[in-house]
Amino acid sequence: MIPAPFEYRRVGTVDEAIQALSDGPDAKLLAGGHSLLPLMKLRLARPSLLVDISRLQDLKYVKEDGERVAIGALTRHHDVANSEVLQELCPIVSYAAGEIGDPQVRHVGTIGGSVAHADPASDMPSVLLALDAEMEVRGPGGVRNVGAGDFFKGLFEPDLATDEVLTEIRVPKTAGRGWSYLKFHRRAQDWALVGVAALAQNGAGPSVALTNMADRPVRATGVEEALAGGADPAAASERAAEGTSPPTDAFASAEYRGELVKVLVRRAIEEAEAR
């Protein structure tokens, strides 16, 4: 398929990107392009302008920032997966990044692009939700910070205005806290039919978030309540599907996902508690 006609503009700063987005309501940012370009080829997305931010080196980093780790939005999945800082201080993020797609995808795709695309079947959004991560967003009005619980508003709907840019993702340091990210898919590079991000209690309260169980990543609040009340993983996992609305598609029914998530939640909790 051939995309609809569009203009192309490469920018050198975030401010230039914001200005370019403000020039046309149909403008889209281009970083790695693994989400946007396939949609354009199918003409499901028809931007009038592509604003290329892929060369903004000041948005490519992983560094300690007080009690958190800051990740630049243009950091490639490969670099997130191989970051020694994340492997030491927040290993669930580096592990999940290594599970995204295949090596070709990970060497081009960016963490910010994946998060801003807000696909409920994507791995990183549910991990960030489980971590209560924070997103830094820049626009004409300045900088604002959005928690992961508010950032994902719906299917492909992030809390981003048409003239705003996601610039940084901040995750808490979780060294010493057990964690797990499990997903079930047909092939290694496929989207997850269901995924589970889990963090053990360790004095901070349990945290369990689900991939592809609604129109956005969601917390398994029933599971968290059960674990906080002393339930074992098997009993807590029976509440995994509470409050969810899993899709039915060509690969699995909603009923199948509702049963599968119980199995994955139990396994993820057990793995997190064993670490």
C-alpha positions as CSV (number, residue, x, y, z in Angstrom):
1,M,0.0,0.0,0.0
2,I,1.1,3.6,-0.7
3,P,0.5,6.3,1.9
4,A,-1.6,9.4,1.1
5,P,0.5,12.5,0.1
6,F,2.2,14.3,3.0
7,E,4.8,16.9,3.7
8,Y,8.0,16.2,5.6
9,R,9.9,18.4,7.9
10,R,13.0,17.5,10.0
11,V,13.5,19.6,13.2
12,G,16.5,20.2,15.3
13,T,14.9,21.0,18.7
14,V,11.8,20.2,20.7
15,D,10.6,23.8,20.4
16,E,10.8,23.5,16.6
17,A,8.8,20.3,16.8
18,I,6.1,22.0,18.9
19,Q,6.0,24.9,16.4
20,A,5.7,22.5,13.5
21,L,2.8,20.6,15.2
22,S,1.1,23.9,15.8
23,D,1.3,24.7,12.1
24,G,-1.2,22.0,11.1
25,P,-3.7,20.0,13.2
26,D,-3.0,16.9,11.1
27,A,0.7,16.9,11.7
28,K,2.3,13.8,13.3
29,L,5.6,13.2,15.0
30,L,8.0,10.7,13.4
31,A,10.5,9.0,15.7
32,G,11.1,5.2,15.0
33,G,8.0,5.0,12.8
34,H,7.1,1.4,13.6
35,S,3.6,2.3,14.7
36,L,2.8,5.3,12.5
37,L,4.2,4.1,9.1
38,P,2.2,0.9,8.9
39,L,-1.0,2.9,9.6
40,M,-0.1,5.3,6.9
41,K,0.5,2.6,4.4
42,L,-3.0,1.2,5.1
43,R,-4.3,4.8,5.0
44,L,-5.7,4.4,8.5
45,A,-3.6,7.5,9.3
46,R,-3.4,10.4,6.8
47,P,-1.2,13.1,8.4
48,S,-0.7,16.2,6.2
49,L,2.8,16.7,7.7
50,L,5.4,14.4,9.2
51,V,7.6,16.1,11.8
52,D,10.8,14.1,12.0
53,I,12.3,14.3,15.6
54,S,14.5,11.2,15.3
55,R,17.8,13.2,15.4
56,L,17.1,15.0,18.6
57,Q,20.0,13.7,20.6
58,D,19.0,15.5,23.8
59,L,16.0,13.2,24.1
60,K,18.2,10.0,24.0
61,Y,19.4,9.1,27.5
62,V,18.9,7.0,30.6
63,K,20.1,8.6,33.9
64,E,19.5,8.7,37.6
65,D,17.3,11.5,38.7
66,G,17.0,11.6,42.5
67,E,14.7,8.8,43.6
68,R,13.8,8.0,40.0
69,V,15.4,7.0,36.7
70,A,14.8,9.4,33.8
71,I,14.5,8.0,30.3
72,G,14.5,10.3,27.2
73,A,11.6,9.7,25.0
74,L,13.8,9.0,21.9
75,T,15.8,6.3,23.6
76,R,15.7,3.2,21.5
77,H,14.2,0.0,22.9
78,H,17.6,-1.7,22.5
79,D,19.3,1.0,24.6
80,V,16.6,0.7,27.3
81,A,17.0,-3.0,27.4
82,N,20.8,-2.8,27.7
83,S,20.9,0.2,30.1
84,E,23.1,-0.8,33.1
85,V,21.3,1.9,35.1
86,L,17.9,0.4,34.5
87,Q,19.1,-3.2,34.9
88,E,20.4,-2.2,38.4
89,L,17.7,0.3,39.5
90,C,14.5,-0.7,37.7
91,P,15.0,-4.0,36.0
92,I,11.4,-4.6,34.9
93,V,11.7,-1.8,32.4
94,S,14.9,-3.0,30.8
95,Y,13.5,-6.6,30.7
96,A,10.2,-5.5,29.1
97,A,12.1,-3.4,26.5
98,G,14.0,-6.6,25.5
99,E,10.7,-8.4,24.9
100,I,9.4,-5.9,22.4
101,G,9.3,-7.1,18.8
102,D,12.5,-8.4,17.3
103,P,16.1,-6.9,17.2
104,Q,15.3,-4.8,14.1
105,V,12.3,-3.3,15.9
106,R,14.2,-2.7,19.1
107,H,17.1,-0.9,17.2
108,V,14.8,1.6,15.6
109,G,11.6,1.9,17.8
110,T,11.7,4.3,20.7
111,I,10.2,4.1,24.2
112,G,8.5,7.5,23.8
113,G,6.9,6.4,20.5
114,S,5.6,3.2,22.0
115,V,4.1,5.1,25.0
116,A,2.6,7.9,23.0
117,H,1.0,5.5,20.6
118,A,-1.0,4.2,23.6
119,D,-1.7,0.7,22.2
120,P,-3.3,-1.4,25.0
121,A,-1.6,-4.5,23.5
122,S,1.9,-2.8,23.8
123,D,4.2,-4.0,26.6
124,M,5.7,-0.8,28.0
125,P,2.5,1.1,28.9
126,S,1.4,-1.6,31.4
127,V,4.8,-1.8,32.9
128,L,4.9,2.0,33.4
129,L,1.4,1.8,34.9
130,A,2.5,-0.8,37.4
131,L,5.4,1.4,38.3
132,D,3.3,4.6,38.7
133,A,5.7,6.2,36.2
134,E,5.5,9.9,35.3
135,M,5.5,11.4,31.8
136,E,7.0,14.8,31.0
137,V,5.1,16.6,28.3
138,R,6.1,19.9,26.6
139,G,3.9,22.1,24.5
140,P,3.3,25.8,23.7
141,G,2.2,26.4,27.3
142,G,5.3,24.9,28.9
143,V,6.0,21.6,30.7
144,R,3.5,19.5,32.5
145,N,3.9,16.1,34.3
146,V,1.3,13.3,33.9
147,G,1.1,10.1,35.9
148,A,0.8,6.9,34.0
149,G,-2.6,6.3,35.4
150,D,-3.9,9.5,33.8
151,F,-1.8,9.4,30.6
152,F,-3.5,6.5,28.9
153,K,-7.0,7.7,28.3
154,G,-8.3,5.1,25.8
155,L,-7.5,3.2,22.7
156,F,-4.6,4.9,21.0
157,E,-5.5,8.0,23.1
158,P,-2.7,9.4,25.2
159,D,-3.0,12.6,27.2
160,L,-1.2,14.6,24.5
161,A,-2.6,17.6,22.7
162,T,-1.9,17.8,19.0
163,D,0.8,20.4,19.6
164,E,2.5,18.6,22.5
165,V,5.6,16.3,22.7
166,L,6.3,13.6,25.2
167,T,9.9,14.3,26.2
168,E,10.8,12.2,29.2
169,I,9.6,9.2,31.2
170,R,10.5,8.8,34.9
171,V,10.3,5.5,36.7
172,P,10.9,4.8,40.4
173,K,14.0,2.9,41.6
174,T,12.8,-0.6,42.5
175,A,16.1,-2.3,43.3
176,G,15.5,-5.1,45.8
177,R,11.8,-5.3,45.0
178,G,10.6,-8.5,43.2
179,W,9.1,-8.0,39.8
180,S,7.8,-9.9,36.8
181,Y,6.6,-9.2,33.3
182,L,4.9,-12.1,31.5
183,K,3.0,-12.2,28.2
184,F,1.4,-14.8,26.0
185,H,1.7,-14.5,22.3
186,R,1.5,-16.7,19.2
187,R,5.0,-15.8,17.9
188,A,7.9,-14.0,19.6
189,Q,7.4,-10.8,17.7
190,D,3.6,-10.7,18.0
191,W,1.5,-8.4,20.2
192,A,0.6,-9.9,23.5
193,L,-2.7,-11.6,23.7
194,V,-2.5,-10.9,27.4
195,G,0.4,-9.5,29.5
196,V,1.0,-9.0,33.2
197,A,3.4,-6.6,35.0
198,A,3.8,-7.4,38.7
199,L,5.7,-5.9,41.5
200,A,6.0,-7.7,44.9
201,Q,4.8,-5.9,48.0
202,N,8.1,-5.4,49.9
203,G,6.5,-2.8,52.1
204,A,5.2,-0.7,49.1
205,G,2.0,-2.6,48.4
206,P,1.5,-5.0,45.5
207,S,1.2,-3.6,42.0
208,V,-0.3,-5.6,39.1
209,A,-1.1,-4.1,35.7
210,L,-2.5,-5.8,32.6
211,T,-1.8,-5.7,28.9
212,N,-4.5,-6.0,26.3
213,M,-7.4,-6.5,28.8
214,A,-9.2,-3.2,28.0
215,D,-8.9,-0.2,25.7
216,R,-5.9,0.9,27.8
217,P,-3.5,-0.6,30.2
218,V,-5.3,-1.3,33.5
219,R,-4.4,-2.1,37.1
220,A,-5.7,-5.4,38.5
221,T,-7.2,-3.7,41.5
222,G,-9.0,-6.8,42.7
223,V,-5.8,-8.8,42.7
224,E,-3.9,-6.0,44.5
225,E,-6.7,-5.8,47.2
226,A,-6.6,-9.6,47.7
227,L,-2.8,-9.7,48.0
228,A,-2.8,-6.8,50.4
229,G,-5.4,-8.7,52.5
230,G,-3.1,-11.7,52.7
231,A,-4.4,-13.9,49.9
232,D,-2.0,-16.3,48.2
233,P,-1.2,-15.8,44.5
234,A,-3.7,-18.6,43.4
235,A,-6.6,-17.0,45.3
236,A,-5.7,-13.5,44.3
237,S,-5.4,-14.3,40.6
238,E,-9.0,-15.4,40.5
239,R,-9.9,-11.7,40.6
240,A,-7.6,-10.8,37.7
241,A,-10.4,-10.2,35.2
242,E,-12.5,-8.0,37.5
243,G,-13.3,-4.6,36.0
244,T,-11.6,-5.4,32.6
245,S,-13.1,-5.4,29.1
246,P,-10.9,-7.6,27.0
247,P,-11.3,-7.5,23.2
248,T,-12.4,-10.3,20.9
249,D,-10.4,-10.4,17.7
250,A,-9.0,-12.9,15.2
251,F,-6.6,-14.3,17.7
252,A,-8.6,-14.8,20.9
253,S,-12.0,-14.2,22.4
254,A,-12.7,-12.0,25.4
255,E,-13.7,-15.1,27.3
256,Y,-10.3,-16.8,26.5
257,R,-8.4,-13.7,27.6
258,G,-10.4,-13.6,30.8
259,E,-9.2,-17.1,31.7
260,L,-5.7,-16.6,30.4
261,V,-5.1,-13.6,32.5
262,K,-5.8,-15.5,35.7
263,V,-3.0,-18.0,34.8
264,L,-0.5,-15.3,33.9
265,V,-1.3,-13.2,37.0
266,R,-0.7,-16.1,39.3
267,R,2.6,-17.0,37.6
268,A,3.7,-13.3,37.5
269,I,3.0,-12.9,41.3
270,E,4.8,-16.1,42.1
271,E,7.8,-15.0,40.0
272,A,7.9,-11.5,41.5
273,E,7.7,-12.9,45.1
274,A,10.5,-15.4,44.4
275,R,12.9,-12.7,43.2
